[in-house]
Amino acid sequence: MTRSDLVEELAARFGQLTHRDAEFAVKTILDAVGDALVRGHRIEIRGFGSFSVNHRPPRMGRNPRSGEAVAIPEKRVPHFKPGKALREAVDKRTAEMEVSSAPATHQI
């Protein structure tokens, strides 16, 4: 699902919401999440999951072509941890899809 798909879904679910308003709502939410992560804050959406920033310490790596050691600097990376309800919903949906696509066995 892309950002445009999300806007379309929001506008379709709420008939009184114009496409422009749905686009503004999605942009506002994503900007707020992004701004909070840039400031190092954690965002928790109950039943869905949490967004946070993980710190990756500096380390030594290797250039794959030359084998030369390369210093890789520390960095902060965004991280998403799904909530229990989302994990269970995805697991249930995946299990249902596996059962429906499993080949039928015939007994003689």
Gaussian input, Z-matrix of N, CA and C with variables (Angstrom, degrees):
# hf/3-21g

backbone

0 1
 N
 C     1     B1
 C     2     B2     1     A1
 N     3     B3     2     A2     1     D1
 C     4     B4     3     A3     2     D2
 C     5     B5     4     A4     3     D3
 N     6     B6     5     A5     4     D4
 C     7     B7     6     A6     5     D5
 C     8     B8     7     A7     6     D6
 N     9     B9     8     A8     7     D7
 C    10    B10     9     A9     8     D8
 C    11    B11    10    A10     9     D9
 N    12    B12    11    A11    10    D10
 C    13    B13    12    A12    11    D11
 C    14    B14    13    A13    12    D12
 N    15    B15    14    A14    13    D13
 C    16    B16    15    A15    14    D14
 C    17    B17    16    A16    15    D15
 N    18    B18    17    A17    16    D16
 C    19    B19    18    A18    17    D17
 C    20    B20    19    A19    18    D18
 N    21    B21    20    A20    19    D19
 C    22    B22    21    A21    20    D20
 C    23    B23    22    A22    21    D21
 N    24    B24    23    A23    22    D22
 C    25    B25    24    A24    23    D23
 C    26    B26    25    A25    24    D24
 N    27    B27    26    A26    25    D25
 C    28    B28    27    A27    26    D26
 C    29    B29    28    A28    27    D27
 N    30    B30    29    A29    28    D28
 C    31    B31    30    A30    29    D29
 C    32    B32    31    A31    30    D30
 N    33    B33    32    A32    31    D31
 C    34    B34    33    A33    32    D32
 C    35    B35    34    A34    33    D33
 N    36    B36    35    A35    34    D34
 C    37    B37    36    A36    35    D35
 C    38    B38    37    A37    36    D36
 N    39    B39    38    A38    37    D37
 C    40    B40    39    A39    38    D38
 C    41    B41    40    A40    39    D39
 N    42    B42    41    A41    40    D40
 C    43    B43    42    A42    41    D41
 C    44    B44    43    A43    42    D42
 N    45    B45    44    A44    43    D43
 C    46    B46    45    A45    44    D44
 C    47    B47    46    A46    45    D45
 N    48    B48    47    A47    46    D46
 C    49    B49    48    A48    47    D47
 C    50    B50    49    A49    48    D48
 N    51    B51    50    A50    49    D49
 C    52    B52    51    A51    50    D50
 C    53    B53    52    A52    51    D51
 N    54    B54    53    A53    52    D52
 C    55    B55    54    A54    53    D53
 C    56    B56    55    A55    54    D54
 N    57    B57    56    A56    55    D55
 C    58    B58    57    A57    56    D56
 C    59    B59    58    A58    57    D57
 N    60    B60    59    A59    58    D58
 C    61    B61    60    A60    59    D59
 C    62    B62    61    A61    60    D60
 N    63    B63    62    A62    61    D61
 C    64    B64    63    A63    62    D62
 C    65    B65    64    A64    63    D63
 N    66    B66    65    A65    64    D64
 C    67    B67    66    A66    65    D65
 C    68    B68    67    A67    66    D66
 N    69    B69    68    A68    67    D67
 C    70    B70    69    A69    68    D68
 C    71    B71    70    A70    69    D69
 N    72    B72    71    A71    70    D70
 C    73    B73    72    A72    71    D71
 C    74    B74    73    A73    72    D72
 N    75    B75    74    A74    73    D73
 C    76    B76    75    A75    74    D74
 C    77    B77    76    A76    75    D75
 N    78    B78    77    A77    76    D76
 C    79    B79    78    A78    77    D77
 C    80    B80    79    A79    78    D78
 N    81    B81    80    A80    79    D79
 C    82    B82    81    A81    80    D80
 C    83    B83    82    A82    81    D81
 N    84    B84    83    A83    82    D82
 C    85    B85    84    A84    83    D83
 C    86    B86    85    A85    84    D84
 N    87    B87    86    A86    85    D85
 C    88    B88    87    A87    86    D86
 C    89    B89    88    A88    87    D87
 N    90    B90    89    A89    88    D88
 C    91    B91    90    A90    89    D89
 C    92    B92    91    A91    90    D90
 N    93    B93    92    A92    91    D91
 C    94    B94    93    A93    92    D92
 C    95    B95    94    A94    93    D93
 N    96    B96    95    A95    94    D94
 C    97    B97    96    A96    95    D95
 C    98    B98    97    A97    96    D96
 N    99    B99    98    A98    97    D97
 C   100   B100    99    A99    98    D98
 C   101   B101   100   A100    99    D99
 N   102   B102   101   A101   100   D100
 C   103   B103   102   A102   101   D101
 C   104   B104   103   A103   102   D102
 N   105   B105   104   A104   103   D103
 C   106   B106   105   A105   104   D104
 C   107   B107   106   A106   105   D105
 N   108   B108   107   A107   106   D106
 C   109   B109   108   A108   107   D107
 C   110   B110   109   A109   108   D108
 N   111   B111   110   A110   109   D109
 C   112   B112   111   A111   110   D110
 C   113   B113   112   A112   111   D111
 N   114   B114   113   A113   112   D112
 C   115   B115   114   A114   113   D113
 C   116   B116   115   A115   114   D114
 N   117   B117   116   A116   115   D115
 C   118   B118   117   A117   116   D116
 C   119   B119   118   A118   117   D117
 N   120   B120   119   A119   118   D118
 C   121   B121   120   A120   119   D119
 C   122   B122   121   A121   120   D120
 N   123   B123   122   A122   121   D121
 C   124   B124   123   A123   122   D122
 C   125   B125   124   A124   123   D123
 N   126   B126   125   A125   124   D124
 C   127   B127   126   A126   125   D125
 C   128   B128   127   A127   126   D126
 N   129   B129   128   A128   127   D127
 C   130   B130   129   A129   128   D128
 C   131   B131   130   A130   129   D129
 N   132   B132   131   A131   130   D130
 C   133   B133   132   A132   131   D131
 C   134   B134   133   A133   132   D132
 N   135   B135   134   A134   133   D133
 C   136   B136   135   A135   134   D134
 C   137   B137   136   A136   135   D135
 N   138   B138   137   A137   136   D136
 C   139   B139   138   A138   137   D137
 C   140   B140   139   A139   138   D138
 N   141   B141   140   A140   139   D139
 C   142   B142   141   A141   140   D140
 C   143   B143   142   A142   141   D141
 N   144   B144   143   A143   142   D142
 C   145   B145   144   A144   143   D143
 C   146   B146   145   A145   144   D144
 N   147   B147   146   A146   145   D145
 C   148   B148   147   A147   146   D146
 C   149   B149   148   A148   147   D147
 N   150   B150   149   A149   148   D148
 C   151   B151   150   A150   149   D149
 C   152   B152   151   A151   150   D150
 N   153   B153   152   A152   151   D151
 C   154   B154   153   A153   152   D152
 C   155   B155   154   A154   153   D153
 N   156   B156   155   A155   154   D154
 C   157   B157   156   A156   155   D155
 C   158   B158   157   A157   156   D156
 N   159   B159   158   A158   157   D157
 C   160   B160   159   A159   158   D158
 C   161   B161   160   A160   159   D159
 N   162   B162   161   A161   160   D160
 C   163   B163   162   A162   161   D161
 C   164   B164   163   A163   162   D162
 N   165   B165   164   A164   163   D163
 C   166   B166   165   A165   164   D164
 C   167   B167   166   A166   165   D165
 N   168   B168   167   A167   166   D166
 C   169   B169   168   A168   167   D167
 C   170   B170   169   A169   168   D168
 N   171   B171   170   A170   169   D169
 C   172   B172   171   A171   170   D170
 C   173   B173   172   A172   171   D171
 N   174   B174   173   A173   172   D172
 C   175   B175   174   A174   173   D173
 C   176   B176   175   A175   174   D174
 N   177   B177   176   A176   175   D175
 C   178   B178   177   A177   176   D176
 C   179   B179   178   A178   177   D177
 N   180   B180   179   A179   178   D178
 C   181   B181   180   A180   179   D179
 C   182   B182   181   A181   180   D180
 N   183   B183   182   A182   181   D181
 C   184   B184   183   A183   182   D182
 C   185   B185   184   A184   183   D183
 N   186   B186   185   A185   184   D184
 C   187   B187   186   A186   185   D185
 C   188   B188   187   A187   186   D186
 N   189   B189   188   A188   187   D187
 C   190   B190   189   A189   188   D188
 C   191   B191   190   A190   189   D189
 N   192   B192   191   A191   190   D190
 C   193   B193   192   A192   191   D191
 C   194   B194   193   A193   192   D192
 N   195   B195   194   A194   193   D193
 C   196   B196   195   A195   194   D194
 C   197   B197   196   A196   195   D195
 N   198   B198   197   A197   196   D196
 C   199   B199   198   A198   197   D197
 C   200   B200   199   A199   198   D198
 N   201   B201   200   A200   199   D199
 C   202   B202   201   A201   200   D200
 C   203   B203   202   A202   201   D201
 N   204   B204   203   A203   202   D202
 C   205   B205   204   A204   203   D203
 C   206   B206   205   A205   204   D204
 N   207   B207   206   A206   205   D205
 C   208   B208   207   A207   206   D206
 C   209   B209   208   A208   207   D207
 N   210   B210   209   A209   208   D208
 C   211   B211   210   A210   209   D209
 C   212   B212   211   A211   210   D210
 N   213   B213   212   A212   211   D211
 C   214   B214   213   A213   212   D212
 C   215   B215   214   A214   213   D213
 N   216   B216   215   A215   214   D214
 C   217   B217   216   A216   215   D215
 C   218   B218   217   A217   216   D216
 N   219   B219   218   A218   217   D217
 C   220   B220   219   A219   218   D218
 C   221   B221   220   A220   219   D219
 N   222   B222   221   A221   220   D220
 C   223   B223   222   A222   221   D221
 C   224   B224   223   A223   222   D222
 N   225   B225   224   A224   223   D223
 C   226   B226   225   A225   224   D224
 C   227   B227   226   A226   225   D225
 N   228   B228   227   A227   226   D226
 C   229   B229   228   A228   227   D227
 C   230   B230   229   A229   228   D228
 N   231   B231   230   A230   229   D229
 C   232   B232   231   A231   230   D230
 C   233   B233   232   A232   231   D231
 N   234   B234   233   A233   232   D232
 C   235   B235   234   A234   233   D233
 C   236   B236   235   A235   234   D234
 N   237   B237   236   A236   235   D235
 C   238   B238   237   A237   236   D236
 C   239   B239   238   A238   237   D237
 N   240   B240   239   A239   238   D238
 C   241   B241   240   A240   239   D239
 C   242   B242   241   A241   240   D240
 N   243   B243   242   A242   241   D241
 C   244   B244   243   A243   242   D242
 C   245   B245   244   A244   243   D243
 N   246   B246   245   A245   244   D244
 C   247   B247   246   A246   245   D245
 C   248   B248   247   A247   246   D246
 N   249   B249   248   A248   247   D247
 C   250   B250   249   A249   248   D248
 C   251   B251   250   A250   249   D249
 N   252   B252   251   A251   250   D250
 C   253   B253   252   A252   251   D251
 C   254   B254   253   A253   252   D252
 N   255   B255   254   A254   253   D253
 C   256   B256   255   A255   254   D254
 C   257   B257   256   A256   255   D255
 N   258   B258   257   A257   256   D256
 C   259   B259   258   A258   257   D257
 C   260   B260   259   A259   258   D258
 N   261   B261   260   A260   259   D259
 C   262   B262   261   A261   260   D260
 C   263   B263   262   A262   261   D261
 N   264   B264   263   A263   262   D262
 C   265   B265   264   A264   263   D263
 C   266   B266   265   A265   264   D264
 N   267   B267   266   A266   265   D265
 C   268   B268   267   A267   266   D266
 C   269   B269   268   A268   267   D267
 N   270   B270   269   A269   268   D268
 C   271   B271   270   A270   269   D269
 C   272   B272   271   A271   270   D270
 N   273   B273   272   A272   271   D271
 C   274   B274   273   A273   272   D272
 C   275   B275   274   A274   273   D273
 N   276   B276   275   A275   274   D274
 C   277   B277   276   A276   275   D275
 C   278   B278   277   A277   276   D276
 N   279   B279   278   A278   277   D277
 C   280   B280   279   A279   278   D278
 C   281   B281   280   A280   279   D279
 N   282   B282   281   A281   280   D280
 C   283   B283   282   A282   281   D281
 C   284   B284   283   A283   282   D282
 N   285   B285   284   A284   283   D283
 C   286   B286   285   A285   284   D284
 C   287   B287   286   A286   285   D285
 N   288   B288   287   A287   286   D286
 C   289   B289   288   A288   287   D287
 C   290   B290   289   A289   288   D288
 N   291   B291   290   A290   289   D289
 C   292   B292   291   A291   290   D290
 C   293   B293   292   A292   291   D291
 N   294   B294   293   A293   292   D292
 C   295   B295   294   A294   293   D293
 C   296   B296   295   A295   294   D294
 N   297   B297   296   A296   295   D295
 C   298   B298   297   A297   296   D296
 C   299   B299   298   A298   297   D297
 N   300   B300   299   A299   298   D298
 C   301   B301   300   A300   299   D299
 C   302   B302   301   A301   300   D300
 N   303   B303   302   A302   301   D301
 C   304   B304   303   A303   302   D302
 C   305   B305   304   A304   303   D303
 N   306   B306   305   A305   304   D304
 C   307   B307   306   A306   305   D305
 C   308   B308   307   A307   306   D306
 N   309   B309   308   A308   307   D307
 C   310   B310   309   A309   308   D308
 C   311   B311   310   A310   309   D309
 N   312   B312   311   A311   310   D310
 C   313   B313   312   A312   311   D311
 C   314   B314   313   A313   312   D312
 N   315   B315   314   A314   313   D313
 C   316   B316   315   A315   314   D314
 C   317   B317   316   A316   315   D315
 N   318   B318   317   A317   316   D316
 C   319   B319   318   A318   317   D317
 C   320   B320   319   A319   318   D318
 N   321   B321   320   A320   319   D319
 C   322   B322   321   A321   320   D320
 C   323   B323   322   A322   321   D321

   B1=1.4527
   B2=1.5240
   B3=1.3063
   B4=1.4565
   B5=1.5269
   B6=1.3145
   B7=1.4630
   B8=1.5323
   B9=1.3368
   B10=1.4717
   B11=1.5217
   B12=1.3363
   B13=1.4662
   B14=1.5272
   B15=1.3184
   B16=1.4614
   B17=1.5305
   B18=1.3223
   B19=1.4698
   B20=1.5231
   B21=1.3358
   B22=1.4670
   B23=1.5319
   B24=1.3250
   B25=1.4689
   B26=1.5264
   B27=1.3132
   B28=1.4605
   B29=1.5309
   B30=1.3184
   B31=1.4685
   B32=1.5285
   B33=1.3374
   B34=1.4638
   B35=1.5303
   B36=1.3232
   B37=1.4691
   B38=1.5232
   B39=1.3157
   B40=1.4639
   B41=1.5223
   B42=1.3289
   B43=1.4538
   B44=1.5155
   B45=1.3351
   B46=1.4560
   B47=1.5262
   B48=1.3199
   B49=1.4621
   B50=1.5264
   B51=1.3175
   B52=1.4651
   B53=1.5261
   B54=1.3127
   B55=1.4691
   B56=1.5287
   B57=1.3220
   B58=1.4658
   B59=1.5324
   B60=1.3471
   B61=1.4653
   B62=1.5253
   B63=1.3342
   B64=1.4659
   B65=1.5248
   B66=1.3209
   B67=1.4626
   B68=1.5300
   B69=1.3268
   B70=1.4614
   B71=1.5316
   B72=1.3368
   B73=1.4680
   B74=1.5265
   B75=1.3243
   B76=1.4693
   B77=1.5210
   B78=1.3253
   B79=1.4676
   B80=1.5247
   B81=1.3290
   B82=1.4615
   B83=1.5251
   B84=1.3251
   B85=1.4688
   B86=1.5242
   B87=1.3230
   B88=1.4642
   B89=1.5252
   B90=1.3306
   B91=1.4671
   B92=1.5228
   B93=1.3347
   B94=1.4670
   B95=1.5261
   B96=1.3302
   B97=1.4696
   B98=1.5283
   B99=1.3189
   B100=1.4654
   B101=1.5155
   B102=1.3294
   B103=1.4664
   B104=1.5238
   B105=1.3251
   B106=1.4662
   B107=1.5274
   B108=1.3273
   B109=1.4638
   B110=1.5252
   B111=1.3266
   B112=1.4668
   B113=1.5273
   B114=1.3265
   B115=1.4683
   B116=1.5291
   B117=1.3364
   B118=1.4596
   B119=1.5119
   B120=1.3335
   B121=1.4611
   B122=1.5260
   B123=1.3126
   B124=1.4646
   B125=1.5208
   B126=1.3235
   B127=1.4602
   B128=1.5127
   B129=1.3261
   B130=1.4651
   B131=1.5195
   B132=1.3258
   B133=1.4563
   B134=1.5240
   B135=1.3125
   B136=1.4705
   B137=1.5187
   B138=1.3231
   B139=1.4540
   B140=1.5181
   B141=1.3292
   B142=1.4629
   B143=1.5175
   B144=1.3256
   B145=1.4540
   B146=1.5103
   B147=1.3242
   B148=1.4576
   B149=1.5247
   B150=1.3181
   B151=1.4552
   B152=1.5218
   B153=1.3132
   B154=1.4545
   B155=1.5236
   B156=1.3210
   B157=1.4572
   B158=1.5206
   B159=1.3191
   B160=1.4582
   B161=1.5226
   B162=1.3203
   B163=1.4611
   B164=1.5253
   B165=1.3155
   B166=1.4631
   B167=1.5266
   B168=1.3248
   B169=1.4666
   B170=1.5331
   B171=1.3369
   B172=1.4642
   B173=1.5260
   B174=1.3248
   B175=1.4678
   B176=1.5186
   B177=1.2930
   B178=1.4621
   B179=1.5213
   B180=1.3159
   B181=1.4561
   B182=1.5136
   B183=1.3108
   B184=1.4676
   B185=1.5190
   B186=1.3180
   B187=1.4527
   B188=1.5233
   B189=1.3402
   B190=1.4627
   B191=1.5310
   B192=1.3194
   B193=1.4735
   B194=1.5158
   B195=1.3345
   B196=1.4635
   B197=1.5234
   B198=1.3216
   B199=1.4583
   B200=1.5194
   B201=1.3249
   B202=1.4515
   B203=1.5291
   B204=1.3440
   B205=1.4638
   B206=1.5264
   B207=1.3368
   B208=1.4607
   B209=1.5228
   B210=1.3302
   B211=1.4672
   B212=1.5285
   B213=1.3190
   B214=1.4636
   B215=1.5282
   B216=1.3395
   B217=1.4722
   B218=1.5264
   B219=1.3285
   B220=1.4615
   B221=1.5176
   B222=1.3281
   B223=1.4565
   B224=1.5127
   B225=1.3229
   B226=1.4643
   B227=1.5152
   B228=1.3230
   B229=1.4639
   B230=1.5252
   B231=1.3471
   B232=1.4622
   B233=1.5210
   B234=1.3245
   B235=1.4669
   B236=1.5282
   B237=1.3345
   B238=1.4655
   B239=1.5133
   B240=1.3263
   B241=1.4575
   B242=1.5216
   B243=1.3409
   B244=1.4635
   B245=1.5270
   B246=1.3315
   B247=1.4563
   B248=1.5201
   B249=1.3128
   B250=1.4626
   B251=1.5261
   B252=1.3291
   B253=1.4686
   B254=1.5259
   B255=1.3262
   B256=1.4645
   B257=1.5232
   B258=1.3271
   B259=1.4779
   B260=1.5205
   B261=1.3427
   B262=1.4637
   B263=1.5235
   B264=1.3285
   B265=1.4701
   B266=1.5215
   B267=1.3183
   B268=1.4672
   B269=1.5203
   B270=1.3317
   B271=1.4609
   B272=1.5257
   B273=1.3287
   B274=1.4683
   B275=1.5240
   B276=1.3209
   B277=1.4709
   B278=1.5320
   B279=1.3263
   B280=1.4616
   B281=1.5188
   B282=1.3303
   B283=1.4654
   B284=1.5223
   B285=1.3431
   B286=1.4675
   B287=1.5224
   B288=1.3231
   B289=1.4611
   B290=1.5248
   B291=1.3437
   B292=1.4636
   B293=1.5211
   B294=1.3313
   B295=1.4596
   B296=1.5226
   B297=1.3374
   B298=1.4646
   B299=1.5225
   B300=1.3279
   B301=1.4616
   B302=1.5276
   B303=1.3313
   B304=1.4635
   B305=1.5245
   B306=1.3215
   B307=1.4647
   B308=1.5288
   B309=1.3082
   B310=1.4650
   B311=1.5237
   B312=1.3148
   B313=1.4671
   B314=1.5165
   B315=1.2933
   B316=1.4659
   B317=1.5176
   B318=1.3140
   B319=1.4598
   B320=1.5162
   B321=1.3099
   B322=1.4712
   B323=1.5005
   A1=108.12
   A2=116.45
   A3=121.74
   A4=110.16
   A5=114.65
   A6=120.13
   A7=110.13
   A8=116.99
   A9=121.40
   A10=111.02
   A11=116.39
   A12=120.45
   A13=110.39
   A14=116.09
   A15=120.97
   A16=110.66
   A17=116.57
   A18=120.96
   A19=109.89
   A20=116.91
   A21=121.48
   A22=111.08
   A23=116.68
   A24=121.73
   A25=110.79
   A26=116.53
   A27=121.08
   A28=110.87
   A29=116.99
   A30=121.08
   A31=111.01
   A32=117.40
   A33=121.23
   A34=111.52
   A35=117.08
   A36=120.51
   A37=112.84
   A38=116.06
   A39=120.66
   A40=107.94
   A41=116.01
   A42=122.20
   A43=114.49
   A44=117.39
   A45=120.31
   A46=112.03
   A47=117.44
   A48=122.65
   A49=109.44
   A50=116.74
   A51=119.50
   A52=109.42
   A53=115.41
   A54=120.42
   A55=109.80
   A56=116.34
   A57=121.12
   A58=110.78
   A59=116.87
   A60=120.62
   A61=111.27
   A62=116.62
   A63=120.69
   A64=109.99
   A65=116.35
   A66=120.78
   A67=110.56
   A68=116.52
   A69=121.35
   A70=110.66
   A71=117.20
   A72=121.44
   A73=110.80
   A74=117.12
   A75=120.75
   A76=109.99
   A77=117.35
   A78=121.32
   A79=110.56
   A80=116.88
   A81=121.21
   A82=111.39
   A83=116.82
   A84=120.85
   A85=110.58
   A86=117.12
   A87=120.11
   A88=111.57
   A89=117.41
   A90=120.49
   A91=111.06
   A92=116.80
   A93=120.70
   A94=110.86
   A95=116.83
   A96=120.79
   A97=109.44
   A98=116.68
   A99=120.64
   A100=112.54
   A101=117.09
   A102=121.12
   A103=111.44
   A104=116.70
   A105=120.25
   A106=110.57
   A107=117.23
   A108=120.35
   A109=111.15
   A110=117.41
   A111=120.89
   A112=110.05
   A113=117.02
   A114=121.36
   A115=112.11
   A116=117.61
   A117=120.95
   A118=114.50
   A119=117.93
   A120=121.60
   A121=111.09
   A122=114.73
   A123=122.45
   A124=107.79
   A125=116.85
   A126=121.75
   A127=107.76
   A128=116.91
   A129=120.55
   A130=109.43
   A131=115.32
   A132=121.85
   A133=105.84
   A134=116.47
   A135=121.52
   A136=111.54
   A137=115.91
   A138=121.64
   A139=113.20
   A140=117.50
   A141=121.02
   A142=110.86
   A143=116.76
   A144=120.04
   A145=111.43
   A146=115.04
   A147=119.32
   A148=110.09
   A149=113.94
   A150=122.28
   A151=107.11
   A152=116.83
   A153=120.53
   A154=108.60
   A155=115.13
   A156=120.84
   A157=107.75
   A158=116.40
   A159=121.71
   A160=109.30
   A161=115.59
   A162=121.72
   A163=108.69
   A164=116.32
   A165=120.75
   A166=107.14
   A167=117.89
   A168=120.40
   A169=111.53
   A170=116.67
   A171=118.68
   A172=109.93
   A173=115.45
   A174=119.05
   A175=109.01
   A176=114.85
   A177=120.86
   A178=108.49
   A179=115.76
   A180=121.81
   A181=109.07
   A182=116.54
   A183=120.81
   A184=109.69
   A185=115.16
   A186=121.06
   A187=106.40
   A188=119.01
   A189=120.13
   A190=113.88
   A191=117.66
   A192=119.60
   A193=112.64
   A194=116.19
   A195=119.23
   A196=113.37
   A197=117.26
   A198=120.27
   A199=112.25
   A200=116.47
   A201=121.98
   A202=110.54
   A203=115.97
   A204=121.02
   A205=109.11
   A206=115.54
   A207=121.60
   A208=108.29
   A209=115.67
   A210=120.22
   A211=108.60
   A212=116.23
   A213=121.95
   A214=106.46
   A215=117.00
   A216=119.39
   A217=112.25
   A218=114.80
   A219=119.46
   A220=109.35
   A221=115.49
   A222=119.09
   A223=110.04
   A224=114.21
   A225=122.02
   A226=107.09
   A227=116.09
   A228=120.57
   A229=110.00
   A230=116.92
   A231=119.33
   A232=110.39
   A233=115.43
   A234=121.26
   A235=108.43
   A236=116.28
   A237=121.18
   A238=108.51
   A239=115.99
   A240=121.34
   A241=107.34
   A242=117.64
   A243=119.30
   A244=111.49
   A245=115.64
   A246=121.53
   A247=110.72
   A248=115.64
   A249=121.25
   A250=111.66
   A251=117.72
   A252=121.07
   A253=111.09
   A254=117.56
   A255=121.13
   A256=110.82
   A257=117.22
   A258=120.42
   A259=110.76
   A260=116.24
   A261=120.08
   A262=111.57
   A263=117.48
   A264=120.94
   A265=110.80
   A266=117.49
   A267=121.31
   A268=110.13
   A269=116.65
   A270=120.54
   A271=110.48
   A272=116.77
   A273=121.02
   A274=110.11
   A275=116.62
   A276=121.30
   A277=110.33
   A278=117.60
   A279=121.61
   A280=110.34
   A281=116.94
   A282=120.86
   A283=110.53
   A284=117.25
   A285=120.57
   A286=111.09
   A287=116.66
   A288=120.69
   A289=110.97
   A290=116.79
   A291=120.50
   A292=110.80
   A293=117.08
   A294=121.17
   A295=110.22
   A296=117.18
   A297=119.89
   A298=112.52
   A299=118.18
   A300=120.05
   A301=112.70
   A302=117.65
   A303=120.53
   A304=109.62
   A305=116.83
   A306=118.77
   A307=110.75
   A308=115.02
   A309=120.16
   A310=109.23
   A311=115.63
   A312=119.32
   A313=108.31
   A314=115.15
   A315=120.52
   A316=108.99
   A317=114.61
   A318=119.04
   A319=108.70
   A320=115.36
   A321=120.00
   A322=109.14
   D1=130.33
   D2=178.71
   D3=-97.53
   D4=174.21
   D5=177.68
   D6=-59.29
   D7=-41.91
   D8=178.89
   D9=-62.72
   D10=-40.35
   D11=177.74
   D12=-62.26
   D13=-39.81
   D14=179.14
   D15=-63.72
   D16=-42.06
   D17=177.44
   D18=-62.10
   D19=-45.65
   D20=179.79
   D21=-60.99
   D22=-43.49
   D23=179.82
   D24=-62.47
   D25=-43.75
   D26=-179.94
   D27=-64.12
   D28=-44.49
   D29=179.39
   D30=-65.39
   D31=-36.63
   D32=-179.69
   D33=-70.32
   D34=-39.64
   D35=-178.31
   D36=-71.00
   D37=-31.26
   D38=-178.83
   D39=-118.07
   D40=92.76
   D41=-175.64
   D42=-57.16
   D43=-30.63
   D44=-179.33
   D45=-76.74
   D46=-8.47
   D47=-178.37
   D48=-92.77
   D49=123.50
   D50=178.31
   D51=-75.46
   D52=163.08
   D53=178.56
   D54=-59.39
   D55=-40.02
   D56=-179.64
   D57=-64.30
   D58=-41.75
   D59=178.53
   D60=-66.91
   D61=-39.73
   D62=178.25
   D63=-63.67
   D64=-41.37
   D65=178.45
   D66=-63.47
   D67=-41.29
   D68=178.44
   D69=-64.32
   D70=-41.67
   D71=179.99
   D72=-63.22
   D73=-46.69
   D74=179.90
   D75=-63.01
   D76=-44.90
   D77=179.80
   D78=-60.98
   D79=-43.48
   D80=-179.13
   D81=-62.42
   D82=-44.74
   D83=-179.56
   D84=-64.95
   D85=-47.71
   D86=-178.84
   D87=-65.26
   D88=-38.03
   D89=176.42
   D90=-63.44
   D91=-41.58
   D92=-179.99
   D93=-64.01
   D94=-42.47
   D95=178.23
   D96=-63.79
   D97=-47.32
   D98=179.95
   D99=-60.87
   D100=-44.73
   D101=179.61
   D102=-62.43
   D103=-41.51
   D104=179.48
   D105=-64.03
   D106=-40.92
   D107=179.14
   D108=-66.56
   D109=-39.70
   D110=177.88
   D111=-59.96
   D112=-36.99
   D113=178.68
   D114=-79.14
   D115=-2.82
   D116=177.83
   D117=87.50
   D118=11.55
   D119=-179.25
   D120=-84.10
   D121=160.73
   D122=176.43
   D123=-104.34
   D124=137.52
   D125=178.80
   D126=-114.65
   D127=124.50
   D128=179.25
   D129=-118.51
   D130=125.79
   D131=176.08
   D132=-116.71
   D133=103.14
   D134=-175.09
   D135=-54.41
   D136=135.58
   D137=179.23
   D138=82.74
   D139=-12.72
   D140=-179.65
   D141=-113.01
   D142=-58.20
   D143=179.66
   D144=159.66
   D145=-171.91
   D146=-179.83
   D147=-134.47
   D148=145.41
   D149=176.16
   D150=-108.09
   D151=137.41
   D152=177.93
   D153=-148.98
   D154=177.52
   D155=178.52
   D156=-114.85
   D157=126.09
   D158=176.19
   D159=-100.05
   D160=143.58
   D161=178.39
   D162=-98.61
   D163=127.00
   D164=175.05
   D165=-107.43
   D166=117.86
   D167=-177.46
   D168=-70.13
   D169=162.28
   D170=176.81
   D171=-65.99
   D172=151.81
   D173=-179.98
   D174=-153.85
   D175=170.69
   D176=176.57
   D177=-99.90
   D178=133.45
   D179=176.80
   D180=-122.46
   D181=-175.28
   D182=179.16
   D183=-130.54
   D184=140.77
   D185=171.71
   D186=-73.60
   D187=120.46
   D188=-175.43
   D189=-64.65
   D190=-26.65
   D191=179.97
   D192=-78.69
   D193=-48.12
   D194=-173.84
   D195=-99.18
   D196=-17.58
   D197=-176.75
   D198=79.32
   D199=2.01
   D200=-178.53
   D201=-68.88
   D202=139.09
   D203=177.66
   D204=-70.09
   D205=136.81
   D206=-178.97
   D207=-130.18
   D208=132.10
   D209=177.36
   D210=-79.79
   D211=124.42
   D212=177.36
   D213=-103.90
   D214=119.66
   D215=-175.93
   D216=-71.63
   D217=163.34
   D218=175.84
   D219=-67.15
   D220=156.09
   D221=175.57
   D222=-156.26
   D223=162.39
   D224=176.28
   D225=-109.48
   D226=132.80
   D227=-178.56
   D228=-127.08
   D229=141.54
   D230=177.11
   D231=-70.04
   D232=148.15
   D233=-177.47
   D234=-139.40
   D235=139.58
   D236=175.66
   D237=-119.10
   D238=130.51
   D239=176.00
   D240=-118.45
   D241=114.31
   D242=-179.13
   D243=-66.40
   D244=146.10
   D245=177.17
   D246=-77.30
   D247=167.49
   D248=-177.17
   D249=-58.89
   D250=-45.00
   D251=-178.28
   D252=-61.98
   D253=-41.68
   D254=178.95
   D255=-67.27
   D256=-44.13
   D257=178.51
   D258=-58.66
   D259=-45.10
   D260=-179.00
   D261=-66.73
   D262=-39.64
   D263=179.27
   D264=-64.64
   D265=-42.59
   D266=179.06
   D267=-66.77
   D268=-42.34
   D269=-179.95
   D270=-63.27
   D271=-43.05
   D272=179.91
   D273=-63.98
   D274=-45.33
   D275=-179.32
   D276=-64.26
   D277=-40.33
   D278=178.84
   D279=-64.76
   D280=-41.89
   D281=179.34
   D282=-64.18
   D283=-40.24
   D284=178.41
   D285=-64.01
   D286=-39.65
   D287=-179.99
   D288=-67.18
   D289=-37.86
   D290=179.46
   D291=-66.35
   D292=-39.67
   D293=-179.93
   D294=-66.77
   D295=-43.00
   D296=-177.83
   D297=-71.23
   D298=-26.00
   D299=-179.44
   D300=-96.78
   D301=-3.39
   D302=179.32
   D303=-69.51
   D304=139.35
   D305=179.25
   D306=-66.32
   D307=142.10
   D308=179.78
   D309=-72.68
   D310=139.30
   D311=177.30
   D312=-101.71
   D313=136.84
   D314=-179.58
   D315=-108.33
   D316=131.75
   D317=177.06
   D318=-105.67
   D319=139.84
   D320=179.68
   D321=-111.40

